[in-house]
Amino acid sequence: MNRPRRLLLLCLLSWQVLPACADQAAQPAGGPAPVVFSREGLEIQGGEFQVRSGRNGLRLVTMLAPADGRVRFRIDLKGAPRRRIEGEAVRADYDEGSEVLRLSGHARMVRFEEARKLDELHAERIVIDQRARDVRAEQSGAGGRGVRVVIQPPRPPAVTQGALSR
């Protein structure tokens, strides 16, 4: 069985994978379409993925970047409908049981409120714990460039008409 057919079969048997997965099997020679994993406010898009069974039958998903690109992700934050996290890395590992997303390989994460960028983080590895709403960044190996954090200043308070007339 050739690789696109095996991939399509894996997509159909595994879990909810968006239509881009099925499109990869019928992709013309121009290049593969991205594979997309989606689950409750989380979307990860990459070149290929691996699925392993974790504890209690929950899945451990690894998404690898296509040869010419990066793995991209988006998290819509629960309880904050206008806030989201987007980013990219060479590899993304997601644990369904703990709801932890681990990004590795020149990882980048940007937090948004609507269209406004709140802050940005660059590191070799970034770990996002969706339950705890916790983000950790690590730099590994000698010669690393460190971790870079960009925090946008808060919006100035809105000036009301009553405050101007005093």
C-alpha positions as CSV (number, residue, x, y, z in Angstrom):
1,M,0.0,0.0,0.0
2,N,1.5,3.3,-1.0
3,R,2.1,6.1,1.6
4,P,-0.8,8.4,0.7
5,R,-3.3,5.6,1.0
6,R,-1.9,4.4,4.3
7,L,-2.1,8.0,5.6
8,L,-5.7,8.3,4.5
9,L,-6.5,5.1,6.2
10,L,-4.8,6.3,9.4
11,C,-6.8,9.5,9.2
12,L,-10.1,7.7,8.9
13,L,-9.4,5.3,11.7
14,S,-7.7,7.6,14.2
15,W,-9.8,10.6,15.2
16,Q,-11.2,13.8,13.9
17,V,-8.8,15.1,11.3
18,L,-9.9,18.0,9.1
19,P,-10.4,17.5,5.4
20,A,-6.9,18.5,4.6
21,C,-5.9,15.0,5.7
22,A,-8.1,13.4,3.1
23,D,-6.9,15.8,0.5
24,Q,-3.3,14.7,1.0
25,A,-4.1,11.3,-0.5
26,A,-5.4,12.8,-3.7
27,Q,-2.8,15.6,-3.9
28,P,-1.3,16.3,-7.3
29,A,2.5,16.3,-7.8
30,G,2.7,20.0,-6.8
31,G,3.3,19.1,-3.2
32,P,1.5,17.6,-0.2
33,A,-1.4,19.4,1.5
34,P,-1.0,19.9,5.3
35,V,-2.3,17.4,7.8
36,V,-4.5,19.0,10.4
37,F,-5.3,17.7,13.9
38,S,-8.2,19.4,15.7
39,R,-9.6,19.0,19.2
40,E,-11.7,21.4,21.3
41,G,-10.2,24.7,20.6
42,L,-6.8,23.3,19.4
43,E,-5.7,23.0,15.8
44,I,-2.2,21.7,14.8
45,Q,-1.2,21.7,11.1
46,G,1.9,20.0,9.8
47,G,3.4,17.6,7.3
48,E,2.9,14.2,8.9
49,F,1.8,12.9,12.3
50,Q,2.2,9.9,14.6
51,V,-0.3,8.6,17.1
52,R,0.4,6.5,20.2
53,S,-1.9,5.3,22.9
54,G,-1.3,7.0,26.3
55,R,-2.8,6.3,29.7
56,N,-6.5,5.6,29.9
57,G,-6.7,5.2,26.1
58,L,-6.0,8.9,25.4
59,R,-3.8,9.7,22.5
60,L,-0.3,11.2,22.3
61,V,0.0,13.0,19.0
62,T,3.3,14.0,17.4
63,M,3.1,16.4,14.4
64,L,6.2,16.9,12.3
65,A,6.9,19.8,9.9
66,P,6.9,19.3,6.2
67,A,10.3,19.3,4.6
68,D,9.9,22.9,3.5
69,G,8.0,24.3,6.4
70,R,7.0,24.4,10.0
71,V,4.2,22.9,12.2
72,R,1.7,25.6,13.0
73,F,-0.9,25.7,15.8
74,R,-3.8,27.7,17.2
75,I,-5.4,27.5,20.6
76,D,-8.7,29.3,21.3
77,L,-8.5,29.9,25.1
78,K,-11.4,28.5,27.1
79,G,-13.4,31.1,29.0
80,A,-11.8,33.9,26.9
81,P,-13.5,33.9,23.5
82,R,-11.5,36.7,22.1
83,R,-8.1,35.4,23.1
84,R,-6.0,32.9,21.3
85,I,-2.5,31.6,21.1
86,E,-0.8,30.9,17.7
87,G,2.7,29.8,16.8
88,E,5.0,27.4,15.0
89,A,7.9,25.0,15.6
90,V,9.7,22.1,13.9
91,R,7.8,19.6,16.0
92,A,4.7,19.6,18.2
93,D,3.8,16.9,20.7
94,Y,0.3,16.9,22.2
95,D,-0.9,14.8,25.2
96,E,-4.7,14.5,25.2
97,G,-4.8,13.4,28.8
98,S,-2.9,16.3,30.3
99,E,-3.8,18.8,27.6
100,V,-0.1,19.8,27.3
101,L,1.4,20.9,23.9
102,R,5.2,20.7,23.6
103,L,6.8,22.6,20.8
104,S,10.5,22.1,19.9
105,G,12.9,23.4,17.3
106,H,13.0,27.2,17.1
107,A,9.5,27.4,18.6
108,R,7.5,30.7,18.5
109,M,4.3,31.5,20.3
110,V,2.2,34.7,20.1
111,R,-0.8,35.5,22.3
112,F,-3.6,37.6,20.8
113,E,-6.7,39.4,22.0
114,E,-8.8,39.8,18.9
115,A,-6.3,41.2,16.4
116,R,-4.0,42.8,19.0
117,K,-0.8,41.0,19.8
118,L,-0.4,40.8,23.6
119,D,3.0,39.1,23.8
120,E,5.5,36.9,21.9
121,L,7.9,34.2,23.0
122,H,10.8,32.6,21.1
123,A,12.7,29.6,22.4
124,E,14.2,26.2,21.5
125,R,11.3,24.6,23.4
126,I,8.0,25.9,24.6
127,V,5.5,23.9,26.8
128,I,1.9,25.1,26.9
129,D,-0.3,23.6,29.6
130,Q,-3.9,24.4,28.6
131,R,-5.5,23.3,31.9
132,A,-3.2,25.4,34.1
133,R,-2.9,28.2,31.5
134,D,0.9,28.0,32.0
135,V,3.6,28.5,29.5
136,R,7.3,27.5,30.0
137,A,10.2,28.2,27.7
138,E,13.6,26.5,27.6
139,Q,16.8,26.9,25.7
140,S,18.9,23.8,25.2
141,G,22.4,23.0,24.1
142,A,25.6,25.1,23.8
143,G,25.6,28.0,21.4
144,G,21.8,28.6,22.0
145,R,20.6,32.1,21.5
146,G,18.5,32.1,24.7
147,V,14.9,32.8,25.2
148,R,13.3,36.0,23.9
149,V,10.1,37.4,25.3
150,V,8.2,40.4,23.9
151,I,5.5,41.8,26.1
152,Q,3.3,44.5,24.7
153,P,2.4,47.3,27.0
154,P,-1.3,47.3,28.2
155,R,-3.8,49.5,26.4
156,P,-4.2,52.9,28.0
157,P,-7.4,53.3,29.9
158,A,-10.3,54.7,27.9
159,V,-11.0,58.4,28.5
160,T,-14.6,59.0,29.2
161,Q,-16.5,62.2,28.4
162,G,-17.1,62.9,32.2
163,A,-13.4,62.9,32.9
164,L,-12.7,65.5,30.2
165,S,-15.2,68.0,31.6
166,R,-13.6,68.3,35.0
